[in-house]
Amino acid sequence: MATTTSITTTYAGEFAGKYIGAALLSGVTLDKGLVEIKPNVKYKEVIKKVTTDDIVKNATCDFDATSTVTLTERVLQPEEFQVNLQLCKKDFRSDWEAVQMGMSVYDNLPPKFSDFLIAHAAEKVAQRIEQNIWAGVNATAGQFDGFTTLFAADAAVIDVGGTSITTANVITELNKVVDAVPNTLYGKEDLTIYVSPKIAKAYVAALGGFSAISTSVGGQGANGIGNMGTMWYGMGQDLSFNGVRLAMVPGMPSDDMVAAQASNLYFGTGLLSDTNLVKVLDMEDLDGSQNVRVIMRFTAGIQYGFGDEVVYYT
């Protein structure tokens, strides 16, 4: 059975443009290197965790192995996923790109649409992976357990109770996260506060001066940074809070935040190129049908090292 296809366009002259898809979430977390990426994980990879006590001791004349070294492990096991679509070429003969299919009854999928479909499928996979990394739930088809799912179940993770974030309270709530960060982590180069787009918007607005926060507690006054108001932020700039990098990740739940070192968070997959490989198969020469199949297969999963070095605000 073919995937349901709905074509509602009308032919109005030669097609001279390109398909424009709706804006999709991009794979921000992976694209910007906000977590450690572990490729070439065929089945499982064991992440070793090493902890020691205070290894510096008073000197003696003898070798005295009094320190303790504790080895524990976590398992990174990517899951396998797939995309399977089937389109019937007959559905496109009355469409505005019919001429591009060729004049023979043995025709092809419109090439521009084929190109668009490949890019669209890859973008949708990037969107799903981004969402899964932070909020996925393994029991749901097409998802693996994300970081917030694992953090909520780990008693070692530092939990911070939160509220619905607004422009008026975002500075106060971000302070709660930074206050909960262990002193041993504060100042680490890759320490990051991961926030949702909702929280990032509220923070940018607050720094632009459009909140009720006084300058004494971090507000910027009525005109914001450099007296530029809402124009101060150009989206390409890096955000930070109290000396800690702040990263917007579209997959994060709206009112959640995570503070952790990027090197403590892992994404695993078989081949990174698998998530960009889309196969389009014309089934005509195989089974005589007029169907075209779109196929993707890839593996993906996440894991983290030390729960007691993660702050989870929810």
Secondary structure, 3 states (H helix, E strand, C coil): CCCCCCCCCCCCCCCCCCCCCCCCCCCHHHHCCCCEEECCCCCCEEEEEEEECCCCCCCCCCCCCCCCEEEEEEEECCEEEEEEEEEEHHHHCCCCCHHHHCCCCCCCCCHHHHHHHHHHHHHHHHHHHHHHHHHCCCCCCCCCCCHHHHHHCCCCCEEECCCCCCCCCHHHHHHHHHHHCCCCCCCCCCEEEEECHHHHHHHHHHHCCCCCCCHHHCCCCCCCHHHCHHHHCCCCCCEEECCEEEEECCCCCCCCEEEEEHHHEEEECCCHHHHHCCEEEECHHHHCCCEEEEEEEEEEEEEECCHHHCEEEC
